[in-house]
Amino acid sequence: MILKRTLVLVSVSSCFALYFGQEKTIDTVYVFDNQMKKVKLFHSLHTLSPKDIQKNSSNLSEVLRFQSPVYIKENGRGAVSSPSFRGTTAQQTAFVWNGININSQFLGQGDINNIALFGYDQMEIKSGGGSVIYGSGAIGGSIHLNNNLSFNKGFSGLFNSEAASFGTYNNFLKAGYSNDKFSIKASGNYFISENDYKVPEKNNYINRNGKFYNTTFNFGAAYKIANHQTISWQSQFYDASQNYRILEENGNKTSYKAQTLRSLLSWDINKSRISNSLKAAYTEDNFQYFGVYNAPFTSGGINKNYIFKNDFNYFIISKLNINVIGEFQQNQGDGLGDSGIKNVSRNIGSVAGLLRYFATPNLRFEAGIKQDFVENIDSPLLYSFSGKWKANSWYQVNVNASKNFRFPSFNDLYWNPGGNLNLKSETSVQADMNHEFSVAGFTLSLNPYYMKIDNMIRWLPTTFGYWGAFNTDKVESYGLESQLSYQKSFNKNHSVKLIAGYVYTKSVDLATQKQLTYVPLHKMSSNIDYQYKFLKVYAQGMFNGLTYTTSDESKKYAIYPYFVMNGGISATILKKYTLGFRVNNITDTVYETVDYYPLPKRNYSVNATINF
């Protein structure tokens, strides 16, 4: 029934798009996530370019730690890592690849250090709920990994090579070609590190057996069928291996391997009043855990997802827009080893409608509603409301309210022992109000928020001696996200850019009235870039406040405040060749984001880039 309803909606929406539209020339840039332009009309997003990402090229954890409001819990450099948006957990963060939610169906989350870092054209960080558009898990926030394809750009290419401390080598190659009808882009990345750093101040910590590597290949192509029609394809293959730290030199070495395949085919029609995007996607995640190095795997899993999605957009009048999104997924999972998850599957359908009203050029509203149909799981009716008003040249405000959810993962339901087939979906209600002031080139954003989560799924010890999944906690989270930015060029030779942020997060378990673990009350970050002709200099700073690691707010076991600073310099010669030098942790700070797993002290890297 779910499949039938969703496919009917997809077919009807596609027919409407073909029948009613009037021609117009499409943009010269094709973006795979067509919803992002609409999201930006009502929400504040933090956008990172490939050059921004390059500043923290160790992994995605480093990028988000220094350039976003997200708190990152990393079990040592390059190891298991997870995000915390607005005091939520990793399961309440959605990772979105070109408009497709890619959270693991086994864990219900994304392991940041097993998500490719390079090959995207931009990364967007959105705080707050987004389940109406991006589905399960988009409660605390979402991280968007986006690609685009340009037309009429000819040939371009880039090669970057980096050598860094701890036996680290990183190589990235990207090339693309386009004319007025066809566009193609491919990129590849190979990253390897011995990762054998030491932190003597932390009980003579040595990151033994910390080696990791990953390889990524991205390919995209688009073809203009007509001025108003485009067919496109985007794919990604990722292969990685992580070794887990051991305490003694002769200890038992363990490792984890992951392979990811993502493929997305899209047919887009854009006309003056109507647009339609029909997508078909296949994603596959494979992983294996090796309890003994170079021996057969101990456990693992294979997850396959088939996704069909149609996004129909129609302007009834110039000021009133209706958007209908239908989606169907089939998720399949097969656990390896003793997990007890054997050839499980589920069907998921959803129908969402959004109404946008552009009252004036400075005042707009959006209201959305969505119903998910998850096999054998009751799903709540979701809603969202946003309004944005630009009062004058120096002040604007936008208000957002929404209900969001996360349905149980395969592990939550089927893991043996401990899985629970009677679990309910987590739900949240939340609201925020973003105030933005712009004066003399400075922009100050102040965004207070409130969120309440019900039926949070937690794994707890049972009387039978094993851990089990239960709906338990009610969590209340409130706080403030703020950002100050400034950008200006002087005399054509000088330019400066500043982005500084402060986040206050109070996230409380209502049963105990205690702050959740690994949710710092205070976090600050800043990034400063300065350029003089061919020379660029940048600096990053991050302050992290007191962070509890136990549920009783014990300061004895807490992670105490710390400040970390990075910096780099680069020079571009003949507009094509760039040489750079970077110092991470200039302050030589001893710090950790997860107890007992310190991150590296001062370390260095050199890199070279060729544009062709």
KOLFI-354401 format. One record per residue (C-alpha): x, y, z; residue number from 0. Coordinates in nm, 3 decimals. Example, Ala and Ser with C-alpha at 12.3 -4.5 7.8 and 13.67 -1.06 7.14 Angstrom:
<nodes>
NODE    east   north      up  nr
NODE   1.230  -0.450   0.780   0
NODE   1.367  -0.106   0.714   1
</nodes>
This chain:
<nodes>
NODE    east   north      up  nr
NODE   0.000   0.000   0.000   0
NODE   0.286   0.240   0.083   1
NODE   0.452   0.169  -0.251   2
NODE   0.124   0.212  -0.440   3
NODE   0.039   0.549  -0.281   4
NODE   0.384   0.693  -0.334   5
NODE   0.424   0.581  -0.694   6
NODE   0.080   0.727  -0.780   7
NODE   0.189   1.062  -0.637   8
NODE   0.519   1.052  -0.826   9
NODE   0.343   0.972  -1.155  10
NODE   0.074   1.240  -1.115  11
NODE   0.326   1.509  -1.018  12
NODE   0.542   1.428  -1.320  13
NODE   0.244   1.450  -1.556  14
NODE   0.142   1.790  -1.416  15
NODE   0.495   1.920  -1.470  16
NODE   0.495   1.810  -1.833  17
NODE   0.148   1.943  -1.910  18
NODE   0.125   2.285  -1.746  19
NODE   0.473   2.438  -1.778  20
NODE   0.589   2.729  -1.987  21
NODE   0.946   2.738  -2.110  22
NODE   1.231   2.932  -1.960  23
NODE   1.607   2.896  -1.980  24
NODE   1.742   2.705  -1.684  25
NODE   2.028   2.829  -1.470  26
NODE   2.382   2.776  -1.591  27
NODE   2.453   2.585  -1.270  28
NODE   2.267   2.261  -1.195  29
NODE   2.236   2.181  -0.822  30
NODE   2.141   1.825  -0.728  31
NODE   1.964   1.924  -0.405  32
NODE   1.697   2.148  -0.557  33
NODE   1.542   2.219  -0.214  34
NODE   1.845   2.409  -0.084  35
NODE   1.755   2.730  -0.272  36
NODE   1.413   2.726  -0.106  37
NODE   1.554   2.643   0.238  38
NODE   1.785   2.946   0.219  39
NODE   1.484   3.175   0.171  40
NODE   1.366   3.102   0.526  41
NODE   1.658   2.962   0.725  42
NODE   2.010   3.072   0.815  43
NODE   2.271   2.827   0.688  44
NODE   2.645   2.815   0.737  45
NODE   2.810   2.750   0.399  46
NODE   3.163   2.613   0.356  47
NODE   3.345   2.614   0.023  48
NODE   3.611   2.361  -0.085  49
NODE   3.877   2.617   0.019  50
NODE   3.724   2.637   0.366  51
NODE   3.724   2.258   0.394  52
NODE   4.090   2.246   0.286  53
NODE   4.190   2.440   0.600  54
NODE   4.101   2.133   0.811  55
NODE   4.192   1.855   0.574  56
NODE   4.248   1.584   0.839  57
NODE   3.881   1.478   0.839  58
NODE   3.524   1.604   0.849  59
NODE   3.539   1.616   1.230  60
NODE   3.806   1.888   1.217  61
NODE   3.607   2.094   0.967  62
NODE   3.293   2.092   1.180  63
NODE   3.481   2.143   1.507  64
NODE   3.648   2.466   1.395  65
NODE   3.398   2.601   1.141  66
NODE   3.050   2.528   1.273  67
NODE   2.843   2.545   1.593  68
NODE   2.841   2.165   1.619  69
NODE   3.018   1.983   1.904  70
NODE   3.214   1.682   1.778  71
NODE   3.285   1.375   1.991  72
NODE   3.591   1.205   1.842  73
NODE   3.752   0.893   1.994  74
NODE   4.100   1.006   1.891  75
NODE   4.204   1.153   1.557  76
NODE   4.048   0.965   1.265  77
NODE   3.852   0.721   1.483  78
NODE   3.479   0.693   1.552  79
NODE   3.326   1.040   1.563  80
NODE   2.975   1.182   1.606  81
NODE   2.809   1.526   1.612  82
NODE   2.590   1.705   1.866  83
NODE   2.358   1.982   1.739  84
NODE   2.185   2.195   2.002  85
NODE   2.243   1.936   2.274  86
NODE   2.108   1.639   2.079  87
NODE   2.280   1.311   1.991  88
NODE   2.432   1.181   1.669  89
NODE   2.109   0.992   1.591  90
NODE   1.927   1.327   1.583  91
NODE   2.156   1.470   1.315  92
NODE   2.079   1.406   0.949  93
NODE   2.357   1.374   0.693  94
NODE   2.222   1.466   0.351  95
NODE   2.409   1.387   0.028  96
NODE   2.270   1.582  -0.269  97
NODE   1.924   1.590  -0.112  98
NODE   1.925   1.223   0.000  99
NODE   1.935   1.130   0.371 100
NODE   2.233   0.894   0.414 101
NODE   2.220   0.809   0.785 102
NODE   2.302   0.444   0.854 103
NODE   1.995   0.219   0.871 104
NODE   2.177   0.007   1.129 105
NODE   2.288   0.282   1.368 106
NODE   2.048   0.561   1.272 107
NODE   2.338   0.806   1.248 108
NODE   2.645   0.894   1.044 109
NODE   3.004   0.825   1.153 110
NODE   3.168   1.155   1.058 111
NODE   3.511   1.005   0.998 112
NODE   3.365   0.748   0.761 113
NODE   3.205   1.012   0.538 114
NODE   3.415   1.142   0.249 115
NODE   3.556   1.491   0.303 116
NODE   3.660   1.596  -0.049 117
NODE   3.479   1.616  -0.381 118
NODE   3.188   1.841  -0.282 119
NODE   3.125   2.185  -0.426 120
NODE   2.990   2.313  -0.097 121
NODE   2.894   2.199   0.249 122
NODE   2.593   2.348   0.427 123
NODE   2.530   2.328   0.802 124
NODE   2.172   2.388   0.913 125
NODE   2.075   2.407   1.280 126
NODE   1.723   2.308   1.380 127
NODE   1.465   2.059   1.260 128
NODE   1.411   1.964   0.897 129
NODE   1.215   1.637   0.894 130
NODE   0.941   1.773   0.667 131
NODE   1.194   1.793   0.382 132
NODE   1.486   1.570   0.485 133
NODE   1.321   1.294   0.685 134
NODE   1.411   1.087   0.988 135
NODE   1.689   1.216   1.214 136
NODE   1.670   1.583   1.112 137
NODE   1.593   1.693   1.469 138
NODE   1.892   1.881   1.607 139
NODE   2.024   1.981   1.265 140
NODE   2.147   1.859   0.930 141
NODE   2.477   1.853   0.742 142
NODE   2.446   1.883   0.364 143
NODE   2.713   1.757   0.123 144
NODE   2.629   1.910  -0.215 145
NODE   2.753   1.882  -0.573 146
NODE   2.671   2.097  -0.873 147
NODE   2.746   2.096  -1.244 148
NODE   2.804   2.409  -1.453 149
NODE   2.745   2.460  -1.826 150
NODE   2.952   2.662  -2.075 151
NODE   3.266   2.655  -1.859 152
NODE   3.502   2.458  -2.082 153
NODE   3.776   2.251  -1.918 154
NODE   3.913   2.300  -1.566 155
NODE   4.113   2.093  -1.322 156
NODE   4.286   2.095  -0.986 157
NODE   4.546   1.880  -0.816 158
NODE   4.633   1.913  -0.447 159
NODE   4.896   1.720  -0.256 160
NODE   4.965   1.743   0.116 161
NODE   5.221   1.591   0.355 162
NODE   5.170   1.625   0.729 163
NODE   5.281   1.507   1.071 164
NODE   5.226   1.149   1.188 165
NODE   5.304   0.999   0.847 166
NODE   5.006   1.165   0.680 167
NODE   4.969   1.202   0.301 168
NODE   4.668   1.337   0.118 169
NODE   4.621   1.367  -0.260 170
NODE   4.317   1.507  -0.440 171
NODE   4.250   1.541  -0.815 172
NODE   3.946   1.705  -0.975 173
NODE   3.866   1.774  -1.342 174
NODE   3.559   1.883  -1.535 175
NODE   3.439   1.987  -1.878 176
NODE   3.117   2.151  -1.996 177
NODE   2.960   2.316  -2.300 178
NODE   2.609   2.450  -2.356 179
NODE   2.454   2.100  -2.358 180
NODE   2.679   1.869  -2.159 181
NODE   2.863   1.885  -1.827 182
NODE   3.090   1.628  -1.662 183
NODE   3.298   1.634  -1.346 184
NODE   3.513   1.370  -1.175 185
NODE   3.731   1.372  -0.865 186
NODE   3.941   1.130  -0.665 187
NODE   4.104   1.145  -0.323 188
NODE   4.352   0.919  -0.142 189
NODE   4.431   0.982   0.225 190
NODE   4.659   0.775   0.451 191
NODE   4.806   0.835   0.796 192
NODE   5.012   0.630   1.039 193
NODE   4.843   0.850   1.303 194
NODE   5.093   0.754   1.572 195
NODE   5.084   1.075   1.776 196
NODE   5.177   1.100   2.143 197
NODE   5.039   1.305   2.434 198
NODE   5.275   1.245   2.729 199
NODE   5.074   1.468   2.962 200
NODE   4.779   1.228   2.944 201
NODE   4.923   0.921   3.117 202
NODE   5.189   0.889   2.844 203
NODE   4.916   0.843   2.583 204
NODE   5.036   0.685   2.257 205
NODE   4.794   0.637   1.970 206
NODE   4.914   0.285   1.898 207
NODE   4.748   0.104   1.608 208
NODE   4.583   0.432   1.501 209
NODE   4.653   0.399   1.127 210
NODE   4.372   0.488   0.886 211
NODE   4.323   0.542   0.515 212
NODE   4.038   0.625   0.282 213
NODE   3.980   0.654  -0.090 214
NODE   3.699   0.846  -0.258 215
NODE   3.585   0.870  -0.618 216
NODE   3.310   1.110  -0.731 217
NODE   3.156   1.133  -1.076 218
NODE   2.882   1.362  -1.205 219
NODE   2.731   1.432  -1.546 220
NODE   2.439   1.636  -1.679 221
NODE   2.280   1.672  -2.022 222
NODE   2.032   1.937  -2.136 223
NODE   1.755   1.756  -2.320 224
NODE   1.606   2.098  -2.397 225
NODE   1.635   2.450  -2.258 226
NODE   1.395   2.356  -1.980 227
NODE   1.493   1.992  -1.920 228
NODE   1.804   1.834  -1.773 229
NODE   1.893   1.475  -1.697 230
NODE   2.183   1.419  -1.458 231
NODE   2.373   1.159  -1.260 232
NODE   2.585   1.187  -0.947 233
NODE   2.775   0.900  -0.786 234
NODE   3.025   0.840  -0.509 235
NODE   3.238   0.542  -0.408 236
NODE   3.417   0.544  -0.073 237
NODE   3.651   0.282   0.076 238
NODE   3.810   0.319   0.420 239
NODE   3.992   0.140   0.697 240
NODE   4.042   0.243   1.060 241
NODE   4.254   0.073   1.322 242
NODE   4.144   0.111   1.683 243
NODE   4.389   0.225   1.946 244
NODE   4.542  -0.040   2.175 245
NODE   4.688   0.020   2.520 246
NODE   5.001  -0.195   2.490 247
NODE   5.249  -0.254   2.211 248
NODE   5.175  -0.628   2.203 249
NODE   4.799  -0.582   2.252 250
NODE   4.539  -0.738   2.025 251
NODE   4.500  -0.516   1.718 252
NODE   4.149  -0.447   1.591 253
NODE   4.026  -0.270   1.280 254
NODE   3.713  -0.151   1.102 255
NODE   3.656  -0.135   0.727 256
NODE   3.378   0.047   0.542 257
NODE   3.271   0.066   0.178 258
NODE   3.003   0.304   0.054 259
NODE   2.835   0.336  -0.285 260
NODE   2.592   0.617  -0.370 261
NODE   2.428   0.676  -0.707 262
NODE   2.162   0.934  -0.794 263
NODE   1.979   0.980  -1.125 264
NODE   1.765   1.292  -1.172 265
NODE   1.530   1.426  -1.441 266
NODE   1.453   1.796  -1.392 267
NODE   1.203   2.021  -1.568 268
NODE   1.216   2.397  -1.504 269
NODE   0.961   2.633  -1.654 270
NODE   0.830   2.978  -1.568 271
NODE   0.560   2.862  -1.326 272
NODE   0.628   2.492  -1.281 273
NODE   0.930   2.282  -1.196 274
NODE   0.958   1.911  -1.127 275
NODE   1.248   1.695  -1.011 276
NODE   1.216   1.317  -1.037 277
NODE   1.496   1.126  -0.864 278
NODE   1.596   0.762  -0.833 279
NODE   1.882   0.672  -0.598 280
NODE   2.065   0.364  -0.476 281
NODE   2.287   0.369  -0.169 282
NODE   2.484   0.085  -0.018 283
NODE   2.686   0.072   0.304 284
NODE   2.909  -0.223   0.391 285
NODE   3.118  -0.253   0.705 286
NODE   3.326  -0.519   0.877 287
NODE   3.478  -0.523   1.225 288
NODE   3.791  -0.732   1.280 289
NODE   3.846  -0.833   1.643 290
NODE   4.184  -0.974   1.542 291
NODE   4.390  -0.791   1.279 292
NODE   4.428  -0.982   0.948 293
NODE   4.184  -1.252   1.068 294
NODE   3.828  -1.310   0.938 295
NODE   3.580  -1.040   1.036 296
NODE   3.405  -1.066   1.371 297
NODE   3.091  -0.873   1.280 298
NODE   2.956  -0.638   1.017 299
NODE   2.664  -0.560   0.797 300
NODE   2.531  -0.473   0.451 301
NODE   2.268  -0.204   0.405 302
NODE   2.099  -0.134   0.070 303
NODE   1.850   0.146   0.006 304
NODE   1.633   0.204  -0.302 305
NODE   1.489   0.555  -0.315 306
NODE   1.237   0.723  -0.547 307
NODE   1.153   1.087  -0.492 308
NODE   0.947   1.344  -0.680 309
NODE   0.953   1.717  -0.603 310
NODE   0.678   1.916  -0.776 311
NODE   0.675   2.297  -0.751 312
NODE   0.401   2.528  -0.890 313
NODE   0.342   2.905  -0.869 314
NODE  -0.037   2.949  -0.852 315
NODE   0.022   3.324  -0.878 316
NODE   0.348   3.517  -0.864 317
NODE   0.323   3.546  -0.485 318
NODE   0.189   3.201  -0.399 319
NODE   0.383   2.878  -0.445 320
NODE   0.286   2.518  -0.369 321
NODE   0.543   2.239  -0.334 322
NODE   0.449   1.867  -0.312 323
NODE   0.717   1.607  -0.232 324
NODE   0.650   1.233  -0.256 325
NODE   0.909   0.970  -0.162 326
NODE   0.934   0.594  -0.139 327
NODE   1.222   0.394   0.008 328
NODE   1.296   0.030   0.058 329
NODE   1.566  -0.033   0.320 330
NODE   1.736  -0.372   0.334 331
NODE   1.982  -0.492   0.597 332
NODE   2.181  -0.806   0.657 333
NODE   2.401  -0.836   0.965 334
NODE   2.720  -1.037   0.953 335
NODE   2.837  -1.239   1.250 336
NODE   2.627  -1.267   1.565 337
NODE   2.414  -0.953   1.542 338
NODE   2.091  -1.145   1.487 339
NODE   1.994  -0.909   1.202 340
NODE   1.930  -1.142   0.909 341
NODE   1.781  -1.018   0.582 342
NODE   1.549  -0.758   0.732 343
NODE   1.373  -0.497   0.521 344
NODE   1.113  -0.223   0.549 345
NODE   0.918   0.004   0.317 346
NODE   0.891   0.377   0.386 347
NODE   0.668   0.623   0.206 348
NODE   0.601   0.991   0.268 349
NODE   0.395   1.278   0.132 350
NODE   0.481   1.639   0.215 351
NODE   0.318   1.965   0.111 352
NODE   0.460   2.315   0.151 353
NODE   0.288   2.645   0.081 354
NODE   0.499   2.958   0.035 355
NODE   0.358   3.309   0.029 356
NODE   0.574   3.602  -0.082 357
NODE   0.368   3.892   0.053 358
NODE   0.622   4.159  -0.041 359
NODE   0.988   4.152  -0.149 360
NODE   1.076   4.182   0.222 361
NODE   0.813   3.956   0.380 362
NODE   0.758   3.585   0.315 363
NODE   0.602   3.281   0.485 364
NODE   0.623   2.905   0.450 365
NODE   0.400   2.636   0.603 366
NODE   0.461   2.264   0.563 367
NODE   0.298   1.937   0.660 368
NODE   0.417   1.577   0.614 369
NODE   0.297   1.225   0.681 370
NODE   0.539   0.932   0.681 371
NODE   0.428   0.572   0.639 372
NODE   0.691   0.347   0.802 373
NODE   0.621  -0.024   0.788 374
NODE   0.514  -0.159   1.131 375
NODE   0.591   0.174   1.302 376
NODE   0.347   0.452   1.386 377
NODE   0.473   0.785   1.255 378
NODE   0.351   1.125   1.373 379
NODE   0.209   1.399   1.152 380
NODE   0.492   1.650   1.106 381
NODE   0.463   2.022   1.047 382
NODE   0.680   2.329   0.998 383
NODE   0.628   2.703   0.982 384
NODE   0.874   2.977   0.886 385
NODE   0.847   3.349   0.836 386
NODE   1.109   3.603   0.733 387
NODE   1.079   3.982   0.744 388
NODE   1.341   4.234   0.637 389
NODE   1.231   4.536   0.836 390
NODE   1.488   4.778   0.695 391
NODE   1.842   4.791   0.556 392
NODE   2.004   4.692   0.888 393
NODE   1.761   4.447   1.055 394
NODE   1.578   4.129   0.957 395
NODE   1.413   3.853   1.158 396
NODE   1.297   3.502   1.080 397
NODE   1.088   3.268   1.295 398
NODE   1.078   2.888   1.267 399
NODE   0.869   2.624   1.443 400
NODE   0.846   2.254   1.361 401
NODE   0.770   1.902   1.472 402
NODE   1.031   1.642   1.373 403
NODE   1.101   1.273   1.431 404
NODE   1.336   0.975   1.409 405
NODE   1.214   0.619   1.362 406
NODE   1.405   0.326   1.522 407
NODE   1.707   0.188   1.338 408
NODE   1.762  -0.176   1.245 409
NODE   1.988  -0.221   1.550 410
NODE   1.723  -0.067   1.777 411
NODE   1.462  -0.310   1.649 412
NODE   1.641  -0.635   1.566 413
NODE   1.976  -0.659   1.746 414
NODE   1.999  -0.987   1.937 415
NODE   1.993  -0.960   2.227 416
NODE   1.848  -0.618   2.312 417
NODE   1.644  -0.513   2.009 418
NODE   1.290  -0.398   2.078 419
NODE   1.014  -0.433   1.817 420
NODE   0.780  -0.220   2.029 421
NODE   0.982   0.100   2.010 422
NODE   0.808   0.425   1.921 423
NODE   0.953   0.697   1.701 424
NODE   1.133   0.982   1.876 425
NODE   0.955   1.315   1.829 426
NODE   1.051   1.675   1.895 427
NODE   0.887   2.014   1.891 428
NODE   1.104   2.320   1.857 429
NODE   1.113   2.689   1.777 430
NODE   1.376   2.953   1.713 431
NODE   1.390   3.320   1.622 432
NODE   1.690   3.454   1.432 433
NODE   1.766   3.826   1.455 434
NODE   2.017   3.965   1.205 435
NODE   2.175   4.310   1.228 436
NODE   2.393   4.458   0.951 437
NODE   2.596   4.774   1.016 438
NODE   2.910   4.910   0.845 439
NODE   3.000   4.578   0.684 440
NODE   2.941   4.375   1.004 441
NODE   2.658   4.123   1.033 442
NODE   2.549   3.998   1.375 443
NODE   2.313   3.702   1.403 444
NODE   2.141   3.611   1.734 445
NODE   1.932   3.293   1.732 446
NODE   1.767   3.180   2.059 447
NODE   1.598   2.839   2.039 448
NODE   1.391   2.590   2.237 449
NODE   1.343   2.216   2.179 450
NODE   1.172   1.928   2.359 451
NODE   1.228   1.563   2.264 452
NODE   0.994   1.278   2.364 453
NODE   1.044   0.900   2.351 454
NODE   1.420   0.927   2.310 455
NODE   1.562   0.583   2.230 456
NODE   1.840   0.473   2.464 457
NODE   2.027   0.149   2.520 458
NODE   2.021   0.062   2.891 459
NODE   2.137  -0.237   3.103 460
NODE   1.869  -0.499   3.170 461
NODE   1.817  -0.747   3.455 462
NODE   1.917  -1.024   3.213 463
NODE   2.276  -0.901   3.189 464
NODE   2.265  -0.739   2.846 465
NODE   2.179  -0.394   2.715 466
NODE   1.844  -0.325   2.550 467
NODE   1.673  -0.046   2.354 468
NODE   1.395   0.150   2.528 469
NODE   1.192   0.468   2.485 470
NODE   1.291   0.653   2.799 471
NODE   1.407   1.008   2.817 472
NODE   1.234   1.337   2.773 473
NODE   1.493   1.601   2.698 474
NODE   1.457   1.977   2.703 475
NODE   1.715   2.186   2.522 476
NODE   1.740   2.562   2.491 477
NODE   2.013   2.812   2.422 478
NODE   2.159   3.067   2.187 479
NODE   2.352   3.043   1.860 480
NODE   2.524   3.364   1.752 481
NODE   2.761   3.469   1.475 482
NODE   2.949   3.784   1.382 483
NODE   3.080   3.817   1.027 484
NODE   3.271   4.084   0.835 485
NODE   3.414   4.090   0.485 486
NODE   3.576   4.376   0.295 487
NODE   3.830   4.451   0.021 488
NODE   4.069   4.747   0.034 489
NODE   4.242   4.912  -0.263 490
NODE   4.200   4.594  -0.475 491
NODE   4.508   4.443  -0.308 492
NODE   4.383   4.374   0.043 493
NODE   4.086   4.172   0.162 494
NODE   3.979   4.048   0.503 495
NODE   3.711   3.806   0.617 496
NODE   3.602   3.733   0.973 497
NODE   3.351   3.478   1.104 498
NODE   3.317   3.432   1.480 499
NODE   3.052   3.233   1.663 500
NODE   2.935   3.169   2.018 501
NODE   2.696   2.891   2.124 502
NODE   2.528   2.845   2.461 503
NODE   2.357   2.506   2.506 504
NODE   2.150   2.388   2.799 505
NODE   2.029   2.033   2.735 506
NODE   1.864   1.865   3.033 507
NODE   1.727   1.517   3.103 508
NODE   1.389   1.610   3.254 509
NODE   1.391   1.300   3.478 510
NODE   1.717   1.396   3.652 511
NODE   1.736   1.771   3.575 512
NODE   2.102   1.716   3.481 513
NODE   2.293   1.833   3.174 514
NODE   2.335   1.561   2.912 515
NODE   2.681   1.414   2.873 516
NODE   2.915   1.555   2.608 517
NODE   2.714   1.873   2.566 518
NODE   2.932   2.175   2.653 519
NODE   2.751   2.476   2.795 520
NODE   2.974   2.712   2.597 521
NODE   3.150   2.688   2.264 522
NODE   3.323   2.965   2.067 523
NODE   3.499   2.956   1.732 524
NODE   3.654   3.213   1.500 525
NODE   3.806   3.214   1.153 526
NODE   4.002   3.508   1.014 527
NODE   4.132   3.529   0.654 528
NODE   4.357   3.800   0.516 529
NODE   4.483   3.830   0.158 530
NODE   4.739   4.066   0.007 531
NODE   4.779   4.014  -0.369 532
NODE   4.915   3.659  -0.405 533
NODE   4.964   3.599  -0.029 534
NODE   4.698   3.453   0.202 535
NODE   4.707   3.409   0.580 536
NODE   4.441   3.258   0.803 537
NODE   4.392   3.174   1.171 538
NODE   4.132   2.965   1.355 539
NODE   4.048   2.957   1.722 540
NODE   3.813   2.735   1.922 541
NODE   3.716   2.753   2.289 542
NODE   3.521   2.467   2.444 543
NODE   3.364   2.505   2.787 544
NODE   3.318   2.256   3.068 545
NODE   3.180   1.926   2.933 546
NODE   3.035   1.657   3.158 547
NODE   3.114   1.294   3.075 548
NODE   2.887   1.140   3.339 549
NODE   2.511   1.178   3.391 550
NODE   2.551   1.311   3.750 551
NODE   2.741   1.627   3.637 552
NODE   3.056   1.512   3.818 553
NODE   3.330   1.772   3.774 554
NODE   3.587   1.512   3.877 555
NODE   3.536   1.328   3.548 556
NODE   3.446   1.629   3.333 557
NODE   3.648   1.763   3.041 558
NODE   3.770   2.104   3.151 559
NODE   3.768   2.413   2.924 560
NODE   4.036   2.445   2.658 561
NODE   4.139   2.672   2.371 562
NODE   4.295   2.550   2.044 563
NODE   4.434   2.763   1.762 564
NODE   4.536   2.677   1.405 565
NODE   4.702   2.891   1.140 566
NODE   4.827   2.878   0.783 567
NODE   4.988   3.074   0.503 568
NODE   4.991   3.024   0.127 569
NODE   5.128   3.194  -0.181 570
NODE   4.994   3.171  -0.537 571
NODE   5.238   3.198  -0.827 572
NODE   5.133   3.272  -1.187 573
NODE   4.770   3.228  -1.078 574
NODE   4.804   2.850  -1.114 575
NODE   5.049   2.726  -0.852 576
NODE   4.991   2.754  -0.477 577
NODE   5.222   2.651  -0.195 578
NODE   5.096   2.641   0.162 579
NODE   5.210   2.570   0.516 580
NODE   4.982   2.501   0.813 581
NODE   5.028   2.463   1.187 582
NODE   4.756   2.285   1.382 583
NODE   4.721   2.339   1.756 584
NODE   4.967   2.628   1.764 585
NODE   4.904   2.664   2.137 586
NODE   5.021   2.302   2.194 587
NODE   4.705   2.244   2.399 588
NODE   4.638   1.909   2.560 589
NODE   4.271   1.847   2.491 590
NODE   4.012   1.581   2.421 591
NODE   3.650   1.566   2.307 592
NODE   3.589   1.219   2.451 593
NODE   3.734   1.116   2.786 594
NODE   4.060   0.915   2.763 595
NODE   4.109   0.994   2.392 596
NODE   4.327   1.307   2.361 597
NODE   4.376   1.468   2.022 598
NODE   4.716   1.564   1.879 599
NODE   4.931   1.843   2.014 600
NODE   5.110   2.082   1.779 601
NODE   5.155   1.937   1.430 602
NODE   5.236   2.060   1.079 603
NODE   5.155   2.016   0.713 604
NODE   5.273   2.145   0.375 605
NODE   5.065   2.141   0.059 606
NODE   5.085   2.229  -0.309 607
NODE   4.801   2.300  -0.551 608
NODE   4.800   2.320  -0.930 609
NODE   4.505   2.469  -1.119 610
NODE   4.480   2.380  -1.487 611
</nodes>
